[in-house]
Amino acid sequence: MDATALKPGAETLAGGCPSGLSVVAEPASSVDPSAFVHTDDRGVDTLELLVQGARCASCIRKIEGGMLAIPGVRDARLNLSTGRLRVTWTSGSLHSRAIADAVSNAGYAATAFDPAESQKQIDGEGRRLLRALAVAAFASMNVMMFSVPVWTGDQDMGGSTRTMMHWWSAIVAVPSALYAGQPFFRSAFAVLRRGRANMDVPISLAVLLTLAMSLFETATGGHHAYFDGVCMLLFLLLIGRYLDHQLREKARTAARDLLAMQTTTAVRISEDGVARAVAAKALRAGDAIALAAGDRVPVDSVILDGVSEFDCAMLTGETLPVSMRVGDTVHAGAINLTRPLTLRVVSPVESSLVAQLARLIEIGEQGRARFVRIADKAVALYVPAVHSLAAATFLSWAFGPQLLRTLGVTGTAEIGLHGAVMNAVAVLIITCPCALGLAVPAVQVVATGRLFKRGVLVKSGDALERLAQVDTVVLDKTGTLTLGKPRLATNLDRDTLTAAAALARCSRHPLSRALVDAAGSGKPALMPHEVPGEGITGEIDAIPARLGRRAFAAPDAPESADNAAELWFAWGHAAPVRMSFVDELRPDARSVVDALRRRGLTVELLSGDRASAVEEAALETGVTAWKAQTRPADKVAHLETLRAAGRKVLMVGDGLNDAAALAAAHASASPGTAVDASQAVADIVFTGARLAPLVDAIDTARAAQKRVTENLAFSALYNIIAVPIAALGYVTPLIAALAMAGSSLVVTLNALRLQAMRPWT
């Protein structure tokens, strides 16, 4: 799509989130999205738009609700991470302009969806916040140079000197505050235009009124100006806003990374037998394509001739290659290991299994984005209360004394309009949501820093809050509960091991690579020949040798009693040797499962591997609930079943087949060895060969949840005590600013208590 076709115009709108951003929307009448509508063979129209300014669960409900209210719309889904809104309707039942009009009327800007344009918008937002933060920091440091002499020498300082210091502060603070406050001003103005309010409204009022009052005091030779408090307030709030943006940014790349795994080109064989390289998206059902050994399958296809082995680990979680022959279906993303093949395309790129996984990921991310954080709930109560208190304070002091005298009550103080404004501003400042705004980010900074030192990367802004709520842990097996790498388990004499490894060096098979790892350096066999799906032959010291399946290398040997992965090696007239391989459990797998249970969590094992391997892993770790041979859609369905039963699930997985389940879970985690798509969609990524960081993450998340609750409780108590004092006129704006800064310090120190936590191991 052409991202410039629906370019923003001049009207500023916003979605009304607690931390909403201003967006620029063009009047809907100038937008014609019909050129970007896709109609499928079922008569369903689809339009994808990039929505700007959507940042929370209420935005999703508002936008999707507006879409579904349009007659004819069948489905509407907004992905908060990518900003993509996908709307479908019965072809001919409505004009696509109605979709664009509904987005504009909801207060959001929309352009034709383009992943590159989406990333550009996100990057631009981060740069604006960083510039605003830098300006606020510069102003805070420089205004202090003029404010400290006023604070420390007020009694001895002459009026003209004090006024000069105030003017120098104003020269630095006013333009800096007007620039640094733009993220709050634009958001507040936008939501007020829509008849709504958010946290940025009282922040903006406090900043602008304090600036105006300070300028008035300076111009009239007053004693107090509060330019330093304004700059420091913006600096502290922008720290929290930028941190939240950075954590959100780390969670936006899953679908993009997954789609990047698809092969961009393919070799199509025309009817005249000529092979030509074409874009994978140009392939259509029925096309014949050539696939070389080592290449990734570009689209879902059927094998037309030949036999080969495929690495399907990213799709199924199965560590061993899968042998496929004529008539078998090979899904996009699988890697051809042994020999060239000719395939017939059965579905285009957009219908491949990888593309379906990308859609499952987006659906899962959308469901997770509906999660409403504690801070957002607090803001819903905070904003109207603060507005009402400030307005009541102003009205009481401006008109209350005169009204009381009219009623015959004497002895009331008359402070005039200036004093009423001063008291109202004091209420706004003393209740300014700095402590509330820092209550969550301060804890996030300390908690994520602590976990980082323990080998855990937290990638989502609300990950810790969701992680603290989980009551069920679902573990993948291969690469998660196990190390995901076969290891030779049979003790062989050195000569046999060296000879078998000589043949193994001529193969890409995972078991062959494990055999080579066990043997170390050496020379390959002479005259190697690989039989796809069977094994490899060659000569070692001029003696014929075979390595592969039992039926290929040792057809007379009895079948093994266990279900372990195996290779057989036959060398000359010597008896064939069986070599078994194991995918070892992580060294602390059993102790971690026990630790999770002690914390009241239910543990399940969900794997795409064969039943015997999954059952063995479950027995060794003490997991009683397990399922094997599950496809990606099966995993998502299982999580949905648990969700419907009221369970909050932590999904832990590493493969491409786990990515959709990771997105669908209440919280998710991946090891550092996971594929990029799984790491991108996971809330946390842990490194090393141990699972212990998983327990540390849960413990830290639960402790962080307590610190957040304590911070919010303190903020409420602080306001209960401070507001009446400020409303009664006993607090100047300077004292209010100091009290506000003190409340921020308290919540920060409380967050630092997380550093004193002892690790689990």
C-alpha positions in Angstrom: 0.0 0.0 0.0 1.0 3.6 -0.5 1.3 5.1 2.9 1.0 8.6 1.6 -2.5 8.1 0.1 -4.2 8.8 3.4 -1.7 11.3 4.7 -2.6 13.3 7.9 -4.0 16.8 7.5 -4.3 19.7 9.9 -6.8 18.7 12.5 -5.4 17.7 15.9 -7.1 14.8 17.6 -6.3 12.2 20.2 -7.7 9.0 21.6 -8.1 10.1 25.2 -5.7 7.6 26.8 -4.4 8.2 30.3 -1.0 8.8 28.7 -2.4 9.8 25.3 -0.5 11.4 22.6 -1.6 14.1 20.1 -2.2 12.9 16.6 -3.0 14.7 13.4 -6.0 13.7 11.4 -7.2 14.8 8.1 -10.9 15.5 7.7 -12.5 12.2 6.6 -14.1 13.8 3.6 -10.7 14.1 1.9 -9.8 10.5 2.4 -10.5 7.9 -0.2 -9.3 4.5 1.1 -11.2 2.5 -1.6 -7.9 1.9 -3.6 -6.6 -0.1 -0.6 -9.5 -2.5 -0.2 -8.8 -6.2 -0.9 -11.7 -8.4 -2.0 -11.2 -12.2 -1.7 -12.9 -15.0 -3.5 -15.6 -15.3 -0.8 -16.9 -11.8 -1.4 -15.3 -10.3 1.7 -13.7 -6.9 1.6 -10.7 -6.1 3.8 -9.1 -2.8 4.6 -6.0 -2.3 6.7 -5.2 1.1 8.2 -2.4 2.4 10.4 -4.1 4.1 13.4 -2.1 6.7 15.3 -2.5 7.6 18.9 -4.0 4.4 20.2 -2.2 3.4 23.4 -4.4 1.5 25.8 -7.3 -1.0 26.2 -9.9 1.8 26.1 -8.6 2.8 22.7 -9.1 -0.7 21.4 -12.6 -0.9 22.7 -13.5 2.5 21.4 -12.1 1.9 17.9 -13.3 -1.7 17.4 -16.7 -0.8 18.9 -17.0 2.1 16.4 -16.2 -0.2 13.5 -18.6 -3.0 14.6 -21.4 -0.4 15.0 -21.2 0.2 11.2 -23.9 -1.9 9.4 -22.2 -4.6 7.3 -18.9 -4.8 9.2 -18.1 -8.4 10.1 -15.0 -8.0 12.1 -12.6 -5.4 13.3 -9.3 -6.0 15.1 -6.7 -3.4 16.2 -3.2 -4.5 17.0 -1.9 -2.0 19.6 1.8 -3.0 19.0 1.8 -2.3 15.3 -1.1 0.2 15.1 -2.8 -1.9 12.4 -6.6 -1.9 12.2 -8.0 -4.7 10.1 -11.7 -4.4 9.1 -13.7 -6.9 7.1 -17.2 -6.5 5.7 -19.4 -8.2 3.1 -18.5 -6.8 -0.3 -20.9 -4.2 -1.5 -22.6 -3.7 1.8 -20.8 -0.4 2.6 -18.2 2.1 1.2 -14.7 2.0 2.7 -15.0 5.7 3.3 -17.4 4.8 6.2 -14.4 3.1 7.9 -12.1 6.1 7.5 -14.9 8.4 8.8 -15.5 6.2 11.9 -11.8 6.3 12.7 -11.6 10.1 12.3 -14.8 10.6 14.4 -13.3 8.5 17.2 -10.5 11.0 17.4 -7.6 9.1 15.7 -5.6 9.6 12.6 -5.4 6.8 10.0 -3.2 6.1 7.0 -2.9 3.1 4.7 -1.1 0.5 6.7 2.6 0.1 5.9 5.0 -1.6 8.4 7.8 0.8 7.5 5.5 3.8 8.1 4.3 2.3 11.4 7.9 2.0 12.6 8.6 5.5 11.4 5.8 6.9 13.6 7.0 5.0 16.6 10.6 6.1 16.1 9.4 9.7 15.7 7.5 9.6 19.0 10.5 8.3 20.8 12.7 11.1 19.4 10.2 13.8 20.4 10.0 12.5 23.9 13.8 12.3 24.2 14.2 15.9 23.0 11.6 17.1 25.4 13.3 15.2 28.3 16.7 16.7 27.3 15.3 20.2 27.3 13.6 19.7 30.7 16.8 18.4 32.2 18.8 21.4 30.8 16.2 23.9 32.1 16.1 22.2 35.6 19.9 22.4 36.0 20.2 26.0 34.8 17.2 27.5 36.6 18.6 26.1 39.8 21.5 28.5 39.4 19.2 31.4 39.8 16.8 29.9 42.3 19.2 28.7 44.9 20.5 32.2 45.7 16.9 33.3 46.2 16.1 30.4 48.5 19.2 30.8 50.6 19.5 34.6 50.7 16.0 35.8 50.6 16.2 37.8 53.8 19.3 39.8 52.8 18.6 40.0 49.1 17.3 43.2 47.8 14.1 43.4 45.8 15.7 44.4 42.6 18.3 41.6 42.8 15.6 39.0 43.6 13.5 40.2 40.7 16.5 40.0 38.4 17.1 36.4 39.4 13.4 35.6 38.7 13.7 37.2 35.3 16.8 35.1 34.4 14.9 32.0 35.6 12.0 33.0 33.4 14.2 33.5 30.3 15.4 29.9 30.7 12.2 28.2 32.1 9.4 29.7 30.0 10.5 28.6 26.5 11.9 25.3 27.8 8.7 24.4 29.7 6.6 25.3 26.7 8.7 23.0 24.5 9.2 20.2 27.0 5.5 20.2 27.9 4.3 19.6 24.4 3.6 15.9 24.8 1.2 16.9 27.7 -0.2 20.1 26.2 -1.1 18.5 22.8 -2.7 15.4 24.5 -4.7 17.6 26.9 -5.9 20.0 24.2 -6.9 17.1 22.0 -9.0 15.3 24.5 -10.6 18.5 25.8 -11.7 19.2 22.2 -13.5 15.8 22.3 -15.2 16.7 25.6 -13.0 14.3 27.6 -10.1 14.5 30.0 -6.9 12.5 30.9 -4.0 12.8 33.3 -2.3 15.3 31.0 -5.1 17.9 31.6 -4.2 18.6 35.3 -0.5 18.4 34.4 -0.9 21.0 31.7 -3.1 23.2 33.8 -0.5 23.1 36.7 2.4 23.9 34.4 0.7 26.8 32.5 -0.9 28.4 35.5 2.3 28.2 37.5 4.2 29.7 34.7 1.6 32.5 34.3 1.5 33.1 38.1 5.3 33.1 38.3 5.6 35.7 35.5 3.0 37.8 37.2 4.9 37.7 40.5 8.1 38.5 38.7 6.6 41.5 36.9 5.0 42.9 40.1 8.2 42.4 42.2 6.7 39.5 44.2 8.8 37.3 46.5 8.0 33.9 45.0 8.3 32.5 41.6 8.2 28.8 40.8 10.0 28.3 37.5 12.3 25.7 39.1 9.4 23.6 40.2 7.8 23.7 36.7 11.0 22.5 35.0 11.7 19.8 37.6 8.1 18.5 37.4 8.3 18.2 33.6 11.7 16.4 33.9 10.4 13.8 36.4 7.2 13.2 34.4 9.0 12.9 31.1 11.4 10.3 32.6 8.3 8.1 33.3 6.8 8.8 29.8 10.0 8.0 27.9 10.6 4.8 30.0 7.1 3.6 29.2 7.6 4.3 25.5 10.9 2.3 25.4 9.4 -0.7 27.1 6.5 -0.6 24.7 8.8 -0.4 21.7 10.6 -3.7 22.7 7.3 -5.5 22.3 6.4 -4.3 18.8 8.6 -6.5 16.5 7.1 -10.0 16.8 4.9 -10.1 13.7 7.6 -8.2 11.7 10.3 -10.7 12.7 8.1 -13.6 11.9 7.2 -12.4 8.4 10.9 -11.7 7.8 11.5 -15.5 8.1 9.6 -16.1 5.0 11.7 -16.6 1.9 11.4 -13.5 -0.3 12.4 -15.2 -3.6 11.7 -18.6 -5.1 12.7 -20.4 -8.3 9.5 -21.0 -10.4 9.6 -23.6 -13.2 7.6 -22.4 -16.2 5.6 -24.7 -18.5 8.5 -24.7 -21.0 10.8 -26.0 -18.2 12.8 -22.8 -17.7 13.6 -21.9 -14.1 13.3 -18.3 -13.2 13.8 -16.5 -9.9 10.6 -14.6 -8.8 9.3 -12.9 -5.7 7.7 -15.4 -3.3 4.6 -13.3 -3.2 4.1 -13.8 -6.9 3.6 -17.6 -6.5 0.2 -18.9 -7.0 -1.4 -22.3 -6.3 -0.4 -24.8 -9.0 3.0 -23.3 -9.8 6.0 -25.6 -9.9 9.1 -24.5 -7.9 12.6 -25.9 -7.5 14.0 -26.1 -3.9 17.7 -26.6 -3.4 19.2 -28.5 -0.5 19.7 -26.0 2.4 16.9 -23.7 1.2 13.8 -22.7 3.2 10.4 -23.6 1.7 8.9 -20.3 0.5 5.2 -21.3 0.5 3.1 -24.3 1.5 3.7 -26.9 -1.1 3.5 -30.6 -2.1 6.5 -32.7 -3.2 6.3 -33.7 -6.9 9.4 -35.9 -7.0 12.2 -37.2 -4.8 12.7 -37.8 -1.1 14.4 -35.5 1.4 14.6 -34.7 5.0 13.3 -31.4 6.4 14.1 -29.5 9.5 10.7 -28.5 10.9 11.9 -27.6 14.4 10.7 -24.0 14.1 7.2 -25.2 13.1 6.7 -28.3 15.3 9.3 -28.2 18.0 10.5 -31.6 16.9 14.3 -31.8 17.1 14.8 -34.6 14.6 14.4 -34.1 10.8 11.3 -35.3 9.1 11.6 -37.5 6.1 9.2 -36.5 3.3 8.5 -38.0 -0.1 6.2 -37.5 -3.2 2.7 -36.3 -2.1 3.7 -35.0 1.3 2.8 -31.4 2.2 5.7 -29.2 3.3 4.9 -26.0 5.1 6.6 -22.7 4.5 9.5 -22.1 6.9 10.8 -25.8 6.8 14.4 -26.2 5.7 15.3 -28.8 3.0 18.3 -30.7 4.4 19.5 -33.3 1.9 18.6 -33.1 -1.8 17.0 -30.8 -4.4 13.3 -31.2 -4.9 10.5 -30.1 -7.2 7.4 -28.8 -5.4 3.9 -27.7 -6.4 2.5 -24.6 -4.6 -0.7 -25.3 -2.8 -1.3 -21.8 -1.3 0.2 -18.3 -1.8 2.4 -16.5 0.7 -0.4 -14.8 2.5 -2.1 -18.1 3.2 1.0 -20.0 4.3 1.4 -21.5 7.8 3.9 -18.8 8.7 1.5 -16.1 7.7 -1.3 -17.8 9.7 1.1 -17.8 12.7 1.7 -14.1 12.2 -2.1 -13.5 12.3 -2.4 -15.6 15.5 0.4 -13.5 17.1 -1.4 -10.3 16.2 -4.7 -11.6 17.7 -2.9 -12.7 20.8 -1.1 -9.3 21.2 -4.4 -7.5 20.7 -6.0 -9.5 23.5 -3.1 -8.8 25.8 -3.3 -5.1 25.0 -6.8 -5.0 26.5 -5.1 -5.5 29.9 -5.7 -2.3 32.0 -2.9 -1.4 34.3 -3.4 -0.3 37.9 -2.1 3.1 37.1 -4.7 3.6 34.4 -7.5 2.6 36.8 -6.2 5.1 39.3 -6.1 7.8 36.7 -9.8 7.3 35.9 -10.6 8.3 39.5 -7.8 10.9 39.9 -8.5 13.3 37.0 -12.1 14.3 37.8 -11.3 14.5 41.6 -8.3 16.9 41.0 -10.3 19.1 38.7 -13.2 19.3 41.1 -10.9 20.1 44.1 -9.0 22.9 42.3 -12.2 24.4 40.9 -13.9 24.3 44.3 -10.8 25.9 46.0 -10.8 28.8 43.5 -14.6 29.4 43.8 -14.5 29.2 47.5 -11.7 31.8 47.9 -12.9 34.0 45.1 -16.6 34.2 46.0 -16.9 32.5 49.4 -16.0 35.4 51.7 -18.3 37.8 49.9 -21.1 35.2 50.0 -20.6 34.7 53.8 -20.7 38.4 54.5 -23.9 38.6 52.5 -25.3 36.0 54.8 -24.2 38.0 57.8 -21.1 35.9 58.7 -18.2 38.2 59.7 -14.5 37.6 60.2 -13.8 35.9 56.9 -10.6 36.7 55.1 -10.6 38.5 51.8 -7.7 37.4 49.6 -9.0 38.5 46.2 -8.8 36.9 42.8 -5.0 36.7 42.9 -5.1 34.8 46.2 -7.8 32.5 44.9 -5.7 31.6 41.9 -2.7 31.1 44.1 -4.6 28.6 46.3 -6.1 26.8 43.3 -2.7 26.5 41.7 -1.3 25.2 45.0 -3.9 22.5 45.0 -3.0 21.5 41.4 0.7 21.4 42.2 0.4 19.6 45.4 -1.9 17.0 43.9 0.0 17.0 40.6 0.3 13.3 39.5 4.0 13.2 39.7 4.0 10.5 42.5 1.2 8.7 40.7 3.0 9.1 37.4 6.2 7.7 38.9 4.5 5.0 41.0 4.7 2.4 38.3 7.8 3.6 36.2 10.0 3.9 39.3 9.2 0.3 40.2 9.7 -0.8 36.6 13.1 0.7 36.4 14.4 -1.0 39.6 12.7 -4.3 38.9 13.9 -4.5 35.3 17.4 -3.5 36.3 17.5 -6.2 39.0 16.3 -8.8 36.6 18.7 -7.7 34.0 21.6 -8.5 36.4 20.0 -11.9 36.9 20.0 -12.6 33.1 16.3 -11.6 32.4 15.4 -9.0 29.9 11.9 -7.4 30.5 10.5 -6.3 27.1 7.0 -5.1 27.8 5.9 -2.1 29.9 3.1 -4.0 31.7 4.9 -7.4 31.7 5.7 -7.4 35.4 2.1 -6.6 36.4 0.7 -9.4 34.3 3.5 -11.8 35.4 2.6 -11.2 39.0 -1.0 -12.3 38.3 -0.3 -15.7 36.7 -1.5 -18.9 38.4 -0.6 -21.4 35.7 2.7 -22.0 33.9 2.7 -23.9 30.6 6.1 -25.1 29.5 7.2 -26.1 26.0 9.6 -29.1 26.0 12.3 -28.8 23.3 14.6 -25.9 23.8 12.7 -24.8 26.9 12.5 -27.5 29.5 15.4 -29.2 27.6 18.5 -27.7 26.1 17.2 -28.3 22.6 20.4 -29.9 21.4 20.9 -33.7 21.0 23.9 -35.2 22.9 25.5 -38.6 22.4 24.5 -40.8 25.3 26.4 -44.0 24.3 29.9 -44.6 25.5 32.0 -45.6 22.5 35.7 -46.5 22.2 37.8 -43.8 20.6 38.4 -45.7 17.3 34.7 -46.3 16.7 33.7 -42.8 17.7 36.4 -41.3 15.3 35.3 -43.5 12.4 31.6 -42.8 12.8 32.3 -39.1 13.1 34.2 -39.2 9.8 30.9 -40.2 8.1 28.9 -37.8 10.2 31.0 -34.8 9.0 29.5 -35.4 5.5 25.9 -34.9 6.8 23.7 -32.0 8.0 21.6 -34.2 10.1 21.3 -32.9 13.8 22.3 -36.3 15.2 25.3 -36.3 12.9 26.3 -32.9 14.2 25.9 -34.1 17.7 28.2 -37.1 16.9 30.8 -34.7 15.4 30.6 -32.5 18.6 31.3 -35.6 20.7 34.3 -36.7 18.6 36.0 -33.4 18.2 38.2 -32.5 15.2 39.0 -35.0 12.5 38.8 -35.8 8.8 35.7 -36.7 6.7 35.2 -40.0 5.1 36.1 -40.6 1.5 33.5 -41.0 -1.3 30.5 -40.0 0.8 27.0 -40.6 -0.6 23.9 -39.6 1.3 20.7 -41.5 0.8 17.9 -39.0 1.7 15.9 -40.2 4.7 18.1 -43.2 5.3 21.8 -42.4 6.0 25.2 -41.9 4.5 27.8 -44.3 3.0 31.6 -43.8 2.5 35.0 -45.3 3.0 37.1 -45.1 6.1 40.7 -46.4 5.8 39.6 -48.0 2.5 36.9 -50.0 4.4 33.2 -49.4 3.4 31.1 -47.9 6.2 27.5 -46.9 6.8 25.8 -44.5 9.2 22.1 -43.9 9.5 18.8 -45.7 10.4 18.8 -49.2 11.7 17.2 -50.5 8.5 19.9 -48.8 6.4 23.1 -49.5 8.4 22.1 -52.6 10.4 19.0 -54.3 8.9 19.6 -57.5 10.9 19.9 -55.8 14.3 16.9 -56.1 16.6 14.7 -53.1 17.2 15.6 -51.1 20.3 13.5 -51.4 23.4 13.6 -47.7 24.2 12.3 -44.8 22.2 15.6 -42.8 22.2 16.8 -41.1 19.0 19.5 -43.3 17.4 22.0 -43.8 14.7 23.6 -47.1 13.7 27.2 -47.4 12.4 28.5 -50.4 10.4 32.2 -50.6 9.5 33.5 -53.5 7.4 32.8 -56.9 9.0 32.5 -55.5 12.6 29.2 -55.8 14.4 27.0 -52.7 13.9 27.1 -50.3 16.8 24.0 -48.4 18.1 24.4 -44.8 19.2 21.6 -43.3 21.2 21.1 -39.5 21.7 19.3 -37.5 24.3 18.0 -34.0 24.5 19.0 -33.2 28.1 16.8 -31.4 30.5 18.1 -28.1 31.8 20.1 -28.8 34.9 17.6 -27.2 37.3 14.4 -28.2 35.5 13.0 -30.4 38.3 13.9 -27.9 41.1 12.3 -25.1 39.1 9.0 -27.0 38.6 9.0 -27.8 42.3 9.7 -24.1 43.1 6.8 -23.0 40.9 4.4 -25.4 42.6 5.5 -24.1 46.1 4.4 -20.7 44.9 1.0 -21.9 44.2 1.3 -22.3 40.4 0.0 -25.1 38.3 2.6 -26.5 35.9 1.7 -28.1 32.5 3.9 -29.4 29.6 2.7 -28.6 26.1 4.9 -29.8 23.2 4.9 -30.5 19.5 7.3 -33.4 20.0 6.4 -37.1 19.9 4.5 -38.5 22.8 7.2 -40.8 24.2 9.7 -37.9 24.5 7.2 -35.6 26.1 6.1 -38.3 28.6 9.7 -39.0 29.6 10.4 -35.3 30.2 7.2 -35.0 32.2 8.1 -37.9 34.4 11.6 -36.6 35.0 10.4 -33.2 36.1 7.3 -34.3 38.0 4.8 -32.6 35.6 1.5 -34.6 35.7 -0.4 -32.6 33.0 1.1 -32.8 29.5 0.2 -33.0 25.9 2.3 -34.0 22.9 2.2 -33.5 19.1 0.4 -30.2 19.4 0.3 -27.8 16.5 0.6 -24.0 16.9 -3.2 -23.6 16.6 -3.7 -26.4 19.2 -1.5 -24.6 21.7 -3.4 -21.4 21.2 -6.7 -23.3 21.6 -5.5 -24.9 24.8 -4.5 -21.5 26.3 -7.9 -20.1 25.3 -9.5 -23.1 27.2 -7.5 -22.2 30.3 -8.4 -18.6 29.9 -12.1 -19.4 29.7 -11.7 -21.4 32.9 -10.4 -18.2 34.6 -6.7 -19.1 34.6 -4.0 -16.6 34.0 -1.3 -18.4 32.0 2.5 -17.9 31.7 3.6 -19.5 28.5 7.3 -20.4 28.2 8.5 -21.5 24.7 11.3 -21.0 22.2 10.2 -22.2 18.8 8.3 -20.6 15.9 5.5 -23.0 16.8 5.3 -21.4 20.2 5.1 -17.7 19.0 1.3 -17.6 18.6 0.8 -19.2 22.1 3.3 -16.8 23.6 1.3 -13.9 22.2 -2.0 -15.4 23.4 -0.9 -16.0 27.0 -1.5 -13.6 29.8 2.3 -13.4 30.1 5.1 -15.1 28.2 8.8 -15.9 28.4 11.4 -17.3 26.1 15.0 -18.5 26.6 17.8 -16.5 24.9 18.3 -19.4 22.4 14.8 -19.0 21.1 14.1 -17.9 17.5 13.8 -14.2 16.9 10.0 -14.3 16.4 9.5 -15.9 19.8 11.9 -13.6 21.6 10.2 -10.6 20.0 6.7 -11.6 21.1 7.7 -12.7 24.6 7.4 -10.4 27.6 10.7 -11.6 29.1 13.8 -13.3 27.7 16.1 -15.2 30.0 19.6 -16.3 29.2 21.8 -19.2 30.2 21.3 -22.9 30.5 19.2 -22.7 33.7 15.5 -22.1 34.3 16.1 -20.4 37.6 15.7 -16.9 36.1 12.1 -17.8 35.5 11.4 -18.2 39.2 13.3 -15.0 39.9 11.2 -13.1 37.4 8.0 -14.3 39.1 9.2 -13.4 42.5 10.4 -10.0 41.4 7.1 -9.4 39.6 5.1 -10.2 42.7 7.3 -8.0 44.9 7.1 -5.2 42.3 3.3 -5.5 42.3 3.4 -4.9 46.1 5.6 -1.9 45.7 3.3 -0.4 43.1 0.3 -0.9 45.3 2.2 0.7 48.2 3.2 3.7 46.0 -0.4 4.2 44.9 -1.7 3.9 48.4 0.9 6.5 49.6 -0.1 8.8 46.7 -3.7 8.6 47.9 -2.8 9.2 51.5 -0.6 12.1 50.6 -3.4 13.7 48.7 -5.9 13.1 51.5 -3.6 15.0 53.9 -2.2 17.6 51.6 -5.2 18.7 49.7 -7.2 20.1 52.6 -4.2 22.0 53.8 -3.6 23.6 50.4 -7.3 24.3 49.8 -7.5 26.2 53.1 -4.7 28.5 52.0 -1.9 27.2 54.3 0.4 26.2 51.5 2.1 28.4 49.0 2.9 27.1 45.6 6.6 26.9 46.6 5.8 24.6 49.5 3.4 22.7 47.3 6.2 22.1 44.8 8.5 20.9 47.5 5.8 18.6 48.9 5.2 17.2 45.4 8.9 16.6 44.9 9.0 14.9 48.3 6.2 12.6 47.4 8.1 11.6 44.2 11.2 10.9 46.3 9.2 8.6 48.7 7.8 6.5 45.8 11.3 6.2 44.3 12.9 5.1 47.6 10.1 2.6 48.1 10.8 1.2 44.6 14.5 0.8 45.5 13.5 -1.7 48.2 13.4 -4.3 45.4 17.2 -4.2 45.2 17.3 -5.7 48.7 15.5 -8.9 47.5 17.4 -12.1 47.9 17.5 -14.2 44.7 15.9 -17.6 44.7 19.2 -19.4 44.1 
